[in-house]
Amino acid sequence: MELSDYTGKPCRNKMAYEFLPKKVLHVDLVLAEKEISSVATIEMSSKVLLMARMGNNTISLFPSGKLLVRGEREEEKAKKVAENLVKALKERVL
């Protein structure tokens, strides 16, 4: 999976960017947690949400593959954060 598999747009609060998968995905958050922990600090993990911290950014990952990058106003920087997280996921997407 790559960031090119996503579409991105600013969130309403303007301090976050939302990245939505272009096709239907299912992310196994339990397995994703192990892979993401190599590039980010896990803050919260459940069956419906995985939250991780990467630098000054908080990233929320949902089973649908939706990513929410908080703490970044610049689109390019938000994309970089999301790209690092997506690369860590490897094959945990069905």
PyMOL Python script that loads the backbone (N, CA, C, O; Angstrom):
from pymol import cmd

cmd.read_pdbstr("""\
ATOM      1  N   MET A   1       0.846  -1.176   0.000  1.00  0.00           N
ATOM      2  CA  MET A   1       0.000   0.000   0.000  1.00  0.00           C
ATOM      3  C   MET A   1       0.890   1.238   0.000  1.00  0.00           C
ATOM      4  O   MET A   1       1.932   1.266   0.655  1.00  0.00           O
ATOM      5  N   GLU A   2       0.470   2.253  -0.736  1.00  0.00           N
ATOM      6  CA  GLU A   2       1.224   3.499  -0.829  1.00  0.00           C
ATOM      7  C   GLU A   2       0.282   4.674  -0.660  1.00  0.00           C
ATOM      8  O   GLU A   2      -0.936   4.530  -0.758  1.00  0.00           O
ATOM      9  N   LEU A   3       0.853   5.828  -0.410  1.00  0.00           N
ATOM     10  CA  LEU A   3       0.024   7.022  -0.221  1.00  0.00           C
ATOM     11  C   LEU A   3      -0.742   7.367  -1.497  1.00  0.00           C
ATOM     12  O   LEU A   3      -1.780   8.026  -1.430  1.00  0.00           O
ATOM     13  N   SER A   4      -0.253   6.937  -2.644  1.00  0.00           N
ATOM     14  CA  SER A   4      -0.977   7.194  -3.896  1.00  0.00           C
ATOM     15  C   SER A   4      -2.308   6.437  -3.937  1.00  0.00           C
ATOM     16  O   SER A   4      -3.150   6.715  -4.791  1.00  0.00           O
ATOM     17  N   ASP A   5      -2.501   5.484  -3.023  1.00  0.00           N
ATOM     18  CA  ASP A   5      -3.766   4.764  -2.911  1.00  0.00           C
ATOM     19  C   ASP A   5      -4.798   5.562  -2.115  1.00  0.00           C
ATOM     20  O   ASP A   5      -5.909   5.087  -1.880  1.00  0.00           O
ATOM     21  N   TYR A   6      -4.430   6.772  -1.701  1.00  0.00           N
ATOM     22  CA  TYR A   6      -5.286   7.614  -0.855  1.00  0.00           C
ATOM     23  C   TYR A   6      -5.566   8.950  -1.525  1.00  0.00           C
ATOM     24  O   TYR A   6      -4.803   9.407  -2.377  1.00  0.00           O
ATOM     25  N   THR A   7      -6.676   9.571  -1.125  1.00  0.00           N
ATOM     26  CA  THR A   7      -6.932  10.962  -1.469  1.00  0.00           C
ATOM     27  C   THR A   7      -6.866  11.748  -0.166  1.00  0.00           C
ATOM     28  O   THR A   7      -7.331  11.273   0.870  1.00  0.00           O
ATOM     29  N   GLY A   8      -6.297  12.933  -0.211  1.00  0.00           N
ATOM     30  CA  GLY A   8      -6.147  13.737   0.996  1.00  0.00           C
ATOM     31  C   GLY A   8      -6.895  15.042   0.900  1.00  0.00           C
ATOM     32  O   GLY A   8      -7.056  15.615  -0.178  1.00  0.00           O
ATOM     33  N   LYS A   9      -7.353  15.505   2.064  1.00  0.00           N
ATOM     34  CA  LYS A   9      -8.019  16.807   2.116  1.00  0.00           C
ATOM     35  C   LYS A   9      -7.890  17.359   3.528  1.00  0.00           C
ATOM     36  O   LYS A   9      -7.783  16.597   4.490  1.00  0.00           O
ATOM     37  N   PRO A  10      -7.900  18.688   3.653  1.00  0.00           N
ATOM     38  CA  PRO A  10      -7.826  19.278   4.990  1.00  0.00           C
ATOM     39  C   PRO A  10      -9.081  18.953   5.792  1.00  0.00           C
ATOM     40  O   PRO A  10     -10.182  18.871   5.247  1.00  0.00           O
ATOM     41  N   CYS A  11      -8.898  18.775   7.061  1.00  0.00           N
ATOM     42  CA  CYS A  11     -10.027  18.550   7.959  1.00  0.00           C
ATOM     43  C   CYS A  11     -10.627  19.913   8.315  1.00  0.00           C
ATOM     44  O   CYS A  11      -9.999  20.951   8.102  1.00  0.00           O
ATOM     45  N   ARG A  12     -11.814  19.900   8.844  1.00  0.00           N
ATOM     46  CA  ARG A  12     -12.511  21.161   9.168  1.00  0.00           C
ATOM     47  C   ARG A  12     -11.733  22.050  10.135  1.00  0.00           C
ATOM     48  O   ARG A  12     -11.763  23.273  10.003  1.00  0.00           O
ATOM     49  N   ASN A  13     -11.042  21.459  11.099  1.00  0.00           N
ATOM     50  CA  ASN A  13     -10.378  22.290  12.104  1.00  0.00           C
ATOM     51  C   ASN A  13      -9.070  22.907  11.616  1.00  0.00           C
ATOM     52  O   ASN A  13      -8.439  23.662  12.356  1.00  0.00           O
ATOM     53  N   LYS A  14      -8.646  22.602  10.382  1.00  0.00           N
ATOM     54  CA  LYS A  14      -7.467  23.178   9.734  1.00  0.00           C
ATOM     55  C   LYS A  14      -6.153  22.866  10.443  1.00  0.00           C
ATOM     56  O   LYS A  14      -5.112  23.402  10.061  1.00  0.00           O
ATOM     57  N   MET A  15      -6.175  22.036  11.437  1.00  0.00           N
ATOM     58  CA  MET A  15      -4.943  21.567  12.076  1.00  0.00           C
ATOM     59  C   MET A  15      -4.814  20.065  11.854  1.00  0.00           C
ATOM     60  O   MET A  15      -4.089  19.388  12.582  1.00  0.00           O
ATOM     61  N   ALA A  16      -5.512  19.546  10.853  1.00  0.00           N
ATOM     62  CA  ALA A  16      -5.457  18.120  10.565  1.00  0.00           C
ATOM     63  C   ALA A  16      -5.726  17.879   9.081  1.00  0.00           C
ATOM     64  O   ALA A  16      -6.400  18.665   8.416  1.00  0.00           O
ATOM     65  N   TYR A  17      -5.192  16.789   8.594  1.00  0.00           N
ATOM     66  CA  TYR A  17      -5.458  16.343   7.230  1.00  0.00           C
ATOM     67  C   TYR A  17      -6.012  14.932   7.293  1.00  0.00           C
ATOM     68  O   TYR A  17      -5.581  14.105   8.096  1.00  0.00           O
ATOM     69  N   GLU A  18      -6.968  14.685   6.434  1.00  0.00           N
ATOM     70  CA  GLU A  18      -7.640  13.396   6.370  1.00  0.00           C
ATOM     71  C   GLU A  18      -7.229  12.722   5.061  1.00  0.00           C
ATOM     72  O   GLU A  18      -7.254  13.340   3.996  1.00  0.00           O
ATOM     73  N   PHE A  19      -6.854  11.455   5.158  1.00  0.00           N
ATOM     74  CA  PHE A  19      -6.489  10.678   3.983  1.00  0.00           C
ATOM     75  C   PHE A  19      -7.430   9.486   3.905  1.00  0.00           C
ATOM     76  O   PHE A  19      -7.482   8.658   4.813  1.00  0.00           O
ATOM     77  N   LEU A  20      -8.175   9.413   2.802  1.00  0.00           N
ATOM     78  CA  LEU A  20      -9.168   8.354   2.610  1.00  0.00           C
ATOM     79  C   LEU A  20      -8.704   7.410   1.505  1.00  0.00           C
ATOM     80  O   LEU A  20      -8.234   7.865   0.462  1.00  0.00           O
ATOM     81  N   PRO A  21      -8.830   6.095   1.721  1.00  0.00           N
ATOM     82  CA  PRO A  21      -8.427   5.156   0.676  1.00  0.00           C
ATOM     83  C   PRO A  21      -9.312   5.290  -0.564  1.00  0.00           C
ATOM     84  O   PRO A  21     -10.510   5.552  -0.455  1.00  0.00           O
ATOM     85  N   LYS A  22      -8.720   5.109  -1.726  1.00  0.00           N
ATOM     86  CA  LYS A  22      -9.461   5.205  -2.982  1.00  0.00           C
ATOM     87  C   LYS A  22     -10.335   3.978  -3.214  1.00  0.00           C
ATOM     88  O   LYS A  22     -11.312   4.046  -3.960  1.00  0.00           O
ATOM     89  N   LYS A  23      -9.992   2.856  -2.581  1.00  0.00           N
ATOM     90  CA  LYS A  23     -10.800   1.647  -2.709  1.00  0.00           C
ATOM     91  C   LYS A  23     -11.072   1.087  -1.318  1.00  0.00           C
ATOM     92  O   LYS A  23     -10.424   1.479  -0.348  1.00  0.00           O
ATOM     93  N   VAL A  24     -12.017   0.183  -1.223  1.00  0.00           N
ATOM     94  CA  VAL A  24     -12.416  -0.394   0.061  1.00  0.00           C
ATOM     95  C   VAL A  24     -11.253  -1.206   0.640  1.00  0.00           C
ATOM     96  O   VAL A  24     -10.693  -2.078  -0.025  1.00  0.00           O
ATOM     97  N   LEU A  25     -10.908  -0.904   1.875  1.00  0.00           N
ATOM     98  CA  LEU A  25      -9.820  -1.587   2.570  1.00  0.00           C
ATOM     99  C   LEU A  25     -10.308  -2.128   3.901  1.00  0.00           C
ATOM    100  O   LEU A  25     -11.344  -1.709   4.418  1.00  0.00           O
ATOM    101  N   HIS A  26      -9.552  -3.056   4.440  1.00  0.00           N
ATOM    102  CA  HIS A  26      -9.745  -3.478   5.822  1.00  0.00           C
ATOM    103  C   HIS A  26      -8.359  -3.635   6.428  1.00  0.00           C
ATOM    104  O   HIS A  26      -7.562  -4.457   5.976  1.00  0.00           O
ATOM    105  N   VAL A  27      -8.082  -2.848   7.443  1.00  0.00           N
ATOM    106  CA  VAL A  27      -6.791  -2.893   8.115  1.00  0.00           C
ATOM    107  C   VAL A  27      -6.947  -3.659   9.416  1.00  0.00           C
ATOM    108  O   VAL A  27      -7.819  -3.339  10.224  1.00  0.00           O
ATOM    109  N   ASP A  28      -6.118  -4.660   9.625  1.00  0.00           N
ATOM    110  CA  ASP A  28      -6.078  -5.396  10.885  1.00  0.00           C
ATOM    111  C   ASP A  28      -5.265  -4.543  11.857  1.00  0.00           C
ATOM    112  O   ASP A  28      -4.036  -4.533  11.793  1.00  0.00           O
ATOM    113  N   LEU A  29      -5.943  -3.829  12.756  1.00  0.00           N
ATOM    114  CA  LEU A  29      -5.265  -2.883  13.638  1.00  0.00           C
ATOM    115  C   LEU A  29      -4.322  -3.554  14.625  1.00  0.00           C
ATOM    116  O   LEU A  29      -3.342  -2.938  15.046  1.00  0.00           O
ATOM    117  N   VAL A  30      -4.589  -4.796  15.005  1.00  0.00           N
ATOM    118  CA  VAL A  30      -3.694  -5.506  15.921  1.00  0.00           C
ATOM    119  C   VAL A  30      -2.347  -5.744  15.244  1.00  0.00           C
ATOM    120  O   VAL A  30      -1.294  -5.505  15.835  1.00  0.00           O
ATOM    121  N   LEU A  31      -2.390  -6.214  14.009  1.00  0.00           N
ATOM    122  CA  LEU A  31      -1.149  -6.438  13.271  1.00  0.00           C
ATOM    123  C   LEU A  31      -0.503  -5.113  12.868  1.00  0.00           C
ATOM    124  O   LEU A  31       0.721  -4.987  12.883  1.00  0.00           O
ATOM    125  N   ALA A  32      -1.317  -4.139  12.512  1.00  0.00           N
ATOM    126  CA  ALA A  32      -0.799  -2.826  12.121  1.00  0.00           C
ATOM    127  C   ALA A  32      -0.052  -2.165  13.277  1.00  0.00           C
ATOM    128  O   ALA A  32       0.946  -1.479  13.060  1.00  0.00           O
ATOM    129  N   GLU A  33      -0.532  -2.369  14.501  1.00  0.00           N
ATOM    130  CA  GLU A  33       0.125  -1.775  15.664  1.00  0.00           C
ATOM    131  C   GLU A  33       1.586  -2.203  15.751  1.00  0.00           C
ATOM    132  O   GLU A  33       2.457  -1.383  16.040  1.00  0.00           O
ATOM    133  N   LYS A  34       1.854  -3.464  15.507  1.00  0.00           N
ATOM    134  CA  LYS A  34       3.223  -3.976  15.578  1.00  0.00           C
ATOM    135  C   LYS A  34       4.113  -3.311  14.534  1.00  0.00           C
ATOM    136  O   LYS A  34       5.261  -2.969  14.817  1.00  0.00           O
ATOM    137  N   GLU A  35       3.588  -3.131  13.342  1.00  0.00           N
ATOM    138  CA  GLU A  35       4.391  -2.526  12.279  1.00  0.00           C
ATOM    139  C   GLU A  35       4.561  -1.024  12.477  1.00  0.00           C
ATOM    140  O   GLU A  35       5.644  -0.482  12.257  1.00  0.00           O
ATOM    141  N   ILE A  36       3.507  -0.365  12.888  1.00  0.00           N
ATOM    142  CA  ILE A  36       3.568   1.085  13.083  1.00  0.00           C
ATOM    143  C   ILE A  36       4.502   1.445  14.240  1.00  0.00           C
ATOM    144  O   ILE A  36       5.131   2.503  14.228  1.00  0.00           O
ATOM    145  N   SER A  37       4.588   0.572  15.227  1.00  0.00           N
ATOM    146  CA  SER A  37       5.441   0.865  16.390  1.00  0.00           C
ATOM    147  C   SER A  37       6.911   0.993  16.001  1.00  0.00           C
ATOM    148  O   SER A  37       7.711   1.489  16.795  1.00  0.00           O
ATOM    149  N   SER A  38       7.284   0.557  14.801  1.00  0.00           N
ATOM    150  CA  SER A  38       8.670   0.718  14.346  1.00  0.00           C
ATOM    151  C   SER A  38       8.961   2.147  13.886  1.00  0.00           C
ATOM    152  O   SER A  38      10.123   2.542  13.803  1.00  0.00           O
ATOM    153  N   VAL A  39       7.909   2.931  13.583  1.00  0.00           N
ATOM    154  CA  VAL A  39       8.115   4.299  13.097  1.00  0.00           C
ATOM    155  C   VAL A  39       7.428   5.354  13.957  1.00  0.00           C
ATOM    156  O   VAL A  39       7.655   6.551  13.778  1.00  0.00           O
ATOM    157  N   ALA A  40       6.582   4.906  14.897  1.00  0.00           N
ATOM    158  CA  ALA A  40       5.823   5.855  15.727  1.00  0.00           C
ATOM    159  C   ALA A  40       5.586   5.249  17.110  1.00  0.00           C
ATOM    160  O   ALA A  40       5.734   4.044  17.312  1.00  0.00           O
ATOM    161  N   THR A  41       5.219   6.108  18.049  1.00  0.00           N
ATOM    162  CA  THR A  41       4.888   5.665  19.397  1.00  0.00           C
ATOM    163  C   THR A  41       3.385   5.447  19.483  1.00  0.00           C
ATOM    164  O   THR A  41       2.606   6.358  19.202  1.00  0.00           O
ATOM    165  N   ILE A  42       2.976   4.253  19.866  1.00  0.00           N
ATOM    166  CA  ILE A  42       1.552   3.937  19.977  1.00  0.00           C
ATOM    167  C   ILE A  42       0.996   4.605  21.223  1.00  0.00           C
ATOM    168  O   ILE A  42       1.518   4.418  22.322  1.00  0.00           O
ATOM    169  N   GLU A  43      -0.061   5.383  21.050  1.00  0.00           N
ATOM    170  CA  GLU A  43      -0.703   6.056  22.178  1.00  0.00           C
ATOM    171  C   GLU A  43      -1.961   5.340  22.641  1.00  0.00           C
ATOM    172  O   GLU A  43      -2.284   5.355  23.829  1.00  0.00           O
ATOM    173  N   MET A  44      -2.674   4.712  21.707  1.00  0.00           N
ATOM    174  CA  MET A  44      -3.925   4.031  22.049  1.00  0.00           C
ATOM    175  C   MET A  44      -4.222   3.004  20.972  1.00  0.00           C
ATOM    176  O   MET A  44      -4.020   3.246  19.782  1.00  0.00           O
ATOM    177  N   SER A  45      -4.705   1.857  21.416  1.00  0.00           N
ATOM    178  CA  SER A  45      -5.014   0.800  20.468  1.00  0.00           C
ATOM    179  C   SER A  45      -6.294   0.095  20.881  1.00  0.00           C
ATOM    180  O   SER A  45      -6.454  -0.296  22.037  1.00  0.00           O
ATOM    181  N   SER A  46      -7.208  -0.066  19.925  1.00  0.00           N
ATOM    182  CA  SER A  46      -8.444  -0.806  20.157  1.00  0.00           C
ATOM    183  C   SER A  46      -8.841  -1.473  18.844  1.00  0.00           C
ATOM    184  O   SER A  46      -8.118  -1.380  17.852  1.00  0.00           O
ATOM    185  N   LYS A  47      -9.971  -2.133  18.839  1.00  0.00           N
ATOM    186  CA  LYS A  47     -10.445  -2.785  17.621  1.00  0.00           C
ATOM    187  C   LYS A  47     -10.915  -1.792  16.568  1.00  0.00           C
ATOM    188  O   LYS A  47     -10.972  -2.117  15.382  1.00  0.00           O
ATOM    189  N   VAL A  48     -11.255  -0.571  17.004  1.00  0.00           N
ATOM    190  CA  VAL A  48     -11.826   0.407  16.074  1.00  0.00           C
ATOM    191  C   VAL A  48     -10.934   1.614  15.805  1.00  0.00           C
ATOM    192  O   VAL A  48     -11.255   2.432  14.943  1.00  0.00           O
ATOM    193  N   LEU A  49      -9.817   1.741  16.529  1.00  0.00           N
ATOM    194  CA  LEU A  49      -8.956   2.911  16.361  1.00  0.00           C
ATOM    195  C   LEU A  49      -7.556   2.620  16.874  1.00  0.00           C
ATOM    196  O   LEU A  49      -7.373   2.005  17.925  1.00  0.00           O
ATOM    197  N   LEU A  50      -6.574   3.078  16.106  1.00  0.00           N
ATOM    198  CA  LEU A  50      -5.176   3.015  16.518  1.00  0.00           C
ATOM    199  C   LEU A  50      -4.632   4.432  16.438  1.00  0.00           C
ATOM    200  O   LEU A  50      -4.680   5.065  15.383  1.00  0.00           O
ATOM    201  N   MET A  51      -4.112   4.927  17.558  1.00  0.00           N
ATOM    202  CA  MET A  51      -3.543   6.276  17.578  1.00  0.00           C
ATOM    203  C   MET A  51      -2.053   6.168  17.870  1.00  0.00           C
ATOM    204  O   MET A  51      -1.622   5.436  18.761  1.00  0.00           O
ATOM    205  N   ALA A  52      -1.279   6.920  17.091  1.00  0.00           N
ATOM    206  CA  ALA A  52       0.167   6.897  17.245  1.00  0.00           C
ATOM    207  C   ALA A  52       0.708   8.315  17.170  1.00  0.00           C
ATOM    208  O   ALA A  52       0.083   9.196  16.581  1.00  0.00           O
ATOM    209  N   ARG A  53       1.870   8.529  17.767  1.00  0.00           N
ATOM    210  CA  ARG A  53       2.528   9.829  17.729  1.00  0.00           C
ATOM    211  C   ARG A  53       3.815   9.691  16.934  1.00  0.00           C
ATOM    212  O   ARG A  53       4.627   8.792  17.150  1.00  0.00           O
ATOM    213  N   MET A  54       3.963  10.634  15.994  1.00  0.00           N
ATOM    214  CA  MET A  54       5.160  10.703  15.172  1.00  0.00           C
ATOM    215  C   MET A  54       5.634  12.152  15.226  1.00  0.00           C
ATOM    216  O   MET A  54       5.068  13.016  14.556  1.00  0.00           O
ATOM    217  N   GLY A  55       6.654  12.416  16.009  1.00  0.00           N
ATOM    218  CA  GLY A  55       7.106  13.795  16.212  1.00  0.00           C
ATOM    219  C   GLY A  55       6.031  14.594  16.919  1.00  0.00           C
ATOM    220  O   GLY A  55       5.561  14.197  17.985  1.00  0.00           O
ATOM    221  N   ASN A  56       5.635  15.718  16.336  1.00  0.00           N
ATOM    222  CA  ASN A  56       4.589  16.568  16.911  1.00  0.00           C
ATOM    223  C   ASN A  56       3.196  16.222  16.383  1.00  0.00           C
ATOM    224  O   ASN A  56       2.229  16.928  16.669  1.00  0.00           O
ATOM    225  N   ASN A  57       3.096  15.155  15.625  1.00  0.00           N
ATOM    226  CA  ASN A  57       1.833  14.789  14.998  1.00  0.00           C
ATOM    227  C   ASN A  57       1.220  13.561  15.646  1.00  0.00           C
ATOM    228  O   ASN A  57       1.923  12.641  16.063  1.00  0.00           O
ATOM    229  N   THR A  58      -0.103  13.566  15.723  1.00  0.00           N
ATOM    230  CA  THR A  58      -0.855  12.402  16.162  1.00  0.00           C
ATOM    231  C   THR A  58      -1.586  11.851  14.950  1.00  0.00           C
ATOM    232  O   THR A  58      -2.258  12.587  14.227  1.00  0.00           O
ATOM    233  N   ILE A  59      -1.450  10.553  14.736  1.00  0.00           N
ATOM    234  CA  ILE A  59      -2.079   9.909  13.595  1.00  0.00           C
ATOM    235  C   ILE A  59      -3.109   8.921  14.102  1.00  0.00           C
ATOM    236  O   ILE A  59      -2.821   8.098  14.971  1.00  0.00           O
ATOM    237  N   SER A  60      -4.305   9.006  13.556  1.00  0.00           N
ATOM    238  CA  SER A  60      -5.364   8.047  13.870  1.00  0.00           C
ATOM    239  C   SER A  60      -5.552   7.166  12.648  1.00  0.00           C
ATOM    240  O   SER A  60      -5.670   7.658  11.526  1.00  0.00           O
ATOM    241  N   LEU A  61      -5.577   5.856  12.876  1.00  0.00           N
ATOM    242  CA  LEU A  61      -5.802   4.889  11.810  1.00  0.00           C
ATOM    243  C   LEU A  61      -7.044   4.090  12.152  1.00  0.00           C
ATOM    244  O   LEU A  61      -7.181   3.584  13.266  1.00  0.00           O
ATOM    245  N   PHE A  62      -7.941   3.979  11.197  1.00  0.00           N
ATOM    246  CA  PHE A  62      -9.207   3.274  11.378  1.00  0.00           C
ATOM    247  C   PHE A  62      -9.190   1.981  10.564  1.00  0.00           C
ATOM    248  O   PHE A  62      -8.423   1.879   9.606  1.00  0.00           O
ATOM    249  N   PRO A  63     -10.016   0.984  10.920  1.00  0.00           N
ATOM    250  CA  PRO A  63     -10.049  -0.269  10.164  1.00  0.00           C
ATOM    251  C   PRO A  63     -10.372  -0.080   8.677  1.00  0.00           C
ATOM    252  O   PRO A  63      -9.989  -0.908   7.851  1.00  0.00           O
ATOM    253  N   SER A  64     -11.065   0.992   8.340  1.00  0.00           N
ATOM    254  CA  SER A  64     -11.404   1.278   6.942  1.00  0.00           C
ATOM    255  C   SER A  64     -10.194   1.757   6.142  1.00  0.00           C
ATOM    256  O   SER A  64     -10.273   1.897   4.921  1.00  0.00           O
ATOM    257  N   GLY A  65      -9.071   2.008   6.827  1.00  0.00           N
ATOM    258  CA  GLY A  65      -7.883   2.530   6.171  1.00  0.00           C
ATOM    259  C   GLY A  65      -7.779   4.041   6.245  1.00  0.00           C
ATOM    260  O   GLY A  65      -6.763   4.614   5.852  1.00  0.00           O
ATOM    261  N   LYS A  66      -8.816   4.690   6.742  1.00  0.00           N
ATOM    262  CA  LYS A  66      -8.801   6.155   6.876  1.00  0.00           C
ATOM    263  C   LYS A  66      -7.686   6.560   7.837  1.00  0.00           C
ATOM    264  O   LYS A  66      -7.499   5.954   8.893  1.00  0.00           O
ATOM    265  N   LEU A  67      -6.948   7.604   7.442  1.00  0.00           N
ATOM    266  CA  LEU A  67      -5.888   8.172   8.269  1.00  0.00           C
ATOM    267  C   LEU A  67      -6.224   9.619   8.584  1.00  0.00           C
ATOM    268  O   LEU A  67      -6.702  10.355   7.720  1.00  0.00           O
ATOM    269  N   LEU A  68      -5.977  10.016   9.796  1.00  0.00           N
ATOM    270  CA  LEU A  68      -6.161  11.407  10.193  1.00  0.00           C
ATOM    271  C   LEU A  68      -4.850  11.860  10.830  1.00  0.00           C
ATOM    272  O   LEU A  68      -4.429  11.320  11.853  1.00  0.00           O
ATOM    273  N   VAL A  69      -4.208  12.856  10.218  1.00  0.00           N
ATOM    274  CA  VAL A  69      -2.946  13.394  10.716  1.00  0.00           C
ATOM    275  C   VAL A  69      -3.253  14.728  11.386  1.00  0.00           C
ATOM    276  O   VAL A  69      -3.647  15.686  10.721  1.00  0.00           O
ATOM    277  N   ARG A  70      -3.073  14.787  12.686  1.00  0.00           N
ATOM    278  CA  ARG A  70      -3.351  16.007  13.445  1.00  0.00           C
ATOM    279  C   ARG A  70      -2.051  16.716  13.805  1.00  0.00           C
ATOM    280  O   ARG A  70      -1.007  16.091  13.989  1.00  0.00           O
ATOM    281  N   GLY A  71      -2.145  18.038  13.898  1.00  0.00           N
ATOM    282  CA  GLY A  71      -1.006  18.840  14.332  1.00  0.00           C
ATOM    283  C   GLY A  71      -0.171  19.391  13.203  1.00  0.00           C
ATOM    284  O   GLY A  71       0.934  19.883  13.434  1.00  0.00           O
ATOM    285  N   GLU A  72      -0.677  19.320  11.986  1.00  0.00           N
ATOM    286  CA  GLU A  72       0.078  19.824  10.846  1.00  0.00           C
ATOM    287  C   GLU A  72      -0.803  20.682   9.960  1.00  0.00           C
ATOM    288  O   GLU A  72      -1.857  20.238   9.506  1.00  0.00           O
ATOM    289  N   ARG A  73      -0.374  21.912   9.715  1.00  0.00           N
ATOM    290  CA  ARG A  73      -1.138  22.828   8.869  1.00  0.00           C
ATOM    291  C   ARG A  73      -0.755  22.721   7.402  1.00  0.00           C
ATOM    292  O   ARG A  73      -1.575  22.969   6.518  1.00  0.00           O
ATOM    293  N   GLU A  74       0.500  22.349   7.149  1.00  0.00           N
ATOM    294  CA  GLU A  74       0.986  22.287   5.776  1.00  0.00           C
ATOM    295  C   GLU A  74       0.695  20.922   5.161  1.00  0.00           C
ATOM    296  O   GLU A  74       1.035  19.885   5.730  1.00  0.00           O
ATOM    297  N   GLU A  75       0.068  20.939   4.002  1.00  0.00           N
ATOM    298  CA  GLU A  75      -0.345  19.707   3.331  1.00  0.00           C
ATOM    299  C   GLU A  75       0.831  18.782   3.034  1.00  0.00           C
ATOM    300  O   GLU A  75       0.740  17.576   3.266  1.00  0.00           O
ATOM    301  N   GLU A  76       1.927  19.328   2.527  1.00  0.00           N
ATOM    302  CA  GLU A  76       3.076  18.495   2.162  1.00  0.00           C
ATOM    303  C   GLU A  76       3.673  17.789   3.384  1.00  0.00           C
ATOM    304  O   GLU A  76       4.080  16.631   3.296  1.00  0.00           O
ATOM    305  N   LYS A  77       3.724  18.480   4.508  1.00  0.00           N
ATOM    306  CA  LYS A  77       4.249  17.856   5.727  1.00  0.00           C
ATOM    307  C   LYS A  77       3.306  16.772   6.231  1.00  0.00           C
ATOM    308  O   LYS A  77       3.756  15.730   6.708  1.00  0.00           O
ATOM    309  N   ALA A  78       1.999  17.012   6.129  1.00  0.00           N
ATOM    310  CA  ALA A  78       1.013  15.997   6.528  1.00  0.00           C
ATOM    311  C   ALA A  78       1.130  14.772   5.632  1.00  0.00           C
ATOM    312  O   ALA A  78       1.018  13.643   6.108  1.00  0.00           O
ATOM    313  N   LYS A  79       1.355  14.985   4.339  1.00  0.00           N
ATOM    314  CA  LYS A  79       1.517  13.871   3.407  1.00  0.00           C
ATOM    315  C   LYS A  79       2.749  13.038   3.763  1.00  0.00           C
ATOM    316  O   LYS A  79       2.724  11.810   3.677  1.00  0.00           O
ATOM    317  N   LYS A  80       3.818  13.712   4.160  1.00  0.00           N
ATOM    318  CA  LYS A  80       5.059  13.020   4.529  1.00  0.00           C
ATOM    319  C   LYS A  80       4.832  12.114   5.740  1.00  0.00           C
ATOM    320  O   LYS A  80       5.298  10.976   5.772  1.00  0.00           O
ATOM    321  N   VAL A  81       4.112  12.632   6.730  1.00  0.00           N
ATOM    322  CA  VAL A  81       3.794  11.845   7.928  1.00  0.00           C
ATOM    323  C   VAL A  81       2.947  10.636   7.543  1.00  0.00           C
ATOM    324  O   VAL A  81       3.233   9.513   7.959  1.00  0.00           O
ATOM    325  N   ALA A  82       1.909  10.868   6.752  1.00  0.00           N
ATOM    326  CA  ALA A  82       1.024   9.777   6.331  1.00  0.00           C
ATOM    327  C   ALA A  82       1.790   8.751   5.507  1.00  0.00           C
ATOM    328  O   ALA A  82       1.576   7.549   5.657  1.00  0.00           O
ATOM    329  N   GLU A  83       2.672   9.213   4.646  1.00  0.00           N
ATOM    330  CA  GLU A  83       3.449   8.310   3.808  1.00  0.00           C
ATOM    331  C   GLU A  83       4.339   7.395   4.654  1.00  0.00           C
ATOM    332  O   GLU A  83       4.441   6.201   4.373  1.00  0.00           O
ATOM    333  N   ASN A  84       4.977   7.942   5.678  1.00  0.00           N
ATOM    334  CA  ASN A  84       5.812   7.139   6.562  1.00  0.00           C
ATOM    335  C   ASN A  84       4.988   6.066   7.264  1.00  0.00           C
ATOM    336  O   ASN A  84       5.438   4.931   7.418  1.00  0.00           O
ATOM    337  N   LEU A  85       3.802   6.421   7.680  1.00  0.00           N
ATOM    338  CA  LEU A  85       2.940   5.459   8.367  1.00  0.00           C
ATOM    339  C   LEU A  85       2.453   4.373   7.399  1.00  0.00           C
ATOM    340  O   LEU A  85       2.463   3.189   7.736  1.00  0.00           O
ATOM    341  N   VAL A  86       2.034   4.772   6.215  1.00  0.00           N
ATOM    342  CA  VAL A  86       1.512   3.824   5.235  1.00  0.00           C
ATOM    343  C   VAL A  86       2.610   2.835   4.811  1.00  0.00           C
ATOM    344  O   VAL A  86       2.335   1.648   4.639  1.00  0.00           O
ATOM    345  N   LYS A  87       3.822   3.307   4.646  1.00  0.00           N
ATOM    346  CA  LYS A  87       4.931   2.419   4.278  1.00  0.00           C
ATOM    347  C   LYS A  87       5.170   1.359   5.351  1.00  0.00           C
ATOM    348  O   LYS A  87       5.530   0.224   5.038  1.00  0.00           O
ATOM    349  N   ALA A  88       4.969   1.728   6.611  1.00  0.00           N
ATOM    350  CA  ALA A  88       5.189   0.790   7.716  1.00  0.00           C
ATOM    351  C   ALA A  88       4.127  -0.300   7.744  1.00  0.00           C
ATOM    352  O   ALA A  88       4.360  -1.372   8.303  1.00  0.00           O
ATOM    353  N   LEU A  89       2.973  -0.045   7.154  1.00  0.00           N
ATOM    354  CA  LEU A  89       1.881  -1.019   7.204  1.00  0.00           C
ATOM    355  C   LEU A  89       2.156  -2.273   6.384  1.00  0.00           C
ATOM    356  O   LEU A  89       1.612  -3.334   6.688  1.00  0.00           O
ATOM    357  N   LYS A  90       2.970  -2.175   5.374  1.00  0.00           N
ATOM    358  CA  LYS A  90       3.323  -3.316   4.528  1.00  0.00           C
ATOM    359  C   LYS A  90       2.078  -4.024   4.016  1.00  0.00           C
ATOM    360  O   LYS A  90       1.338  -3.455   3.213  1.00  0.00           O
ATOM    361  N   GLU A  91       1.832  -5.239   4.456  1.00  0.00           N
ATOM    362  CA  GLU A  91       0.751  -6.048   3.899  1.00  0.00           C
ATOM    363  C   GLU A  91      -0.391  -6.287   4.869  1.00  0.00           C
ATOM    364  O   GLU A  91      -1.069  -7.310   4.773  1.00  0.00           O
ATOM    365  N   ARG A  92      -0.617  -5.394   5.780  1.00  0.00           N
ATOM    366  CA  ARG A  92      -1.662  -5.582   6.792  1.00  0.00           C
ATOM    367  C   ARG A  92      -3.012  -5.097   6.329  1.00  0.00           C
ATOM    368  O   ARG A  92      -3.915  -4.887   7.140  1.00  0.00           O
ATOM    369  N   VAL A  93      -3.156  -4.921   5.048  1.00  0.00           N
ATOM    370  CA  VAL A  93      -4.408  -4.442   4.477  1.00  0.00           C
ATOM    371  C   VAL A  93      -4.999  -5.532   3.615  1.00  0.00           C
ATOM    372  O   VAL A  93      -4.291  -6.155   2.823  1.00  0.00           O
ATOM    373  N   LEU A  94      -6.286  -5.769   3.761  1.00  0.00           N
ATOM    374  CA  LEU A  94      -6.973  -6.772   2.944  1.00  0.00           C
ATOM    375  C   LEU A  94      -7.835  -6.098   1.900  1.00  0.00           C
ATOM    376  O   LEU A  94      -8.495  -6.777   1.112  1.00  0.00           O
TER     377      LEU A  94
END
""", "prot")
cmd.dss("prot")
cmd.show_as("cartoon", "prot")
cmd.util.cbc("prot")
cmd.orient("prot")
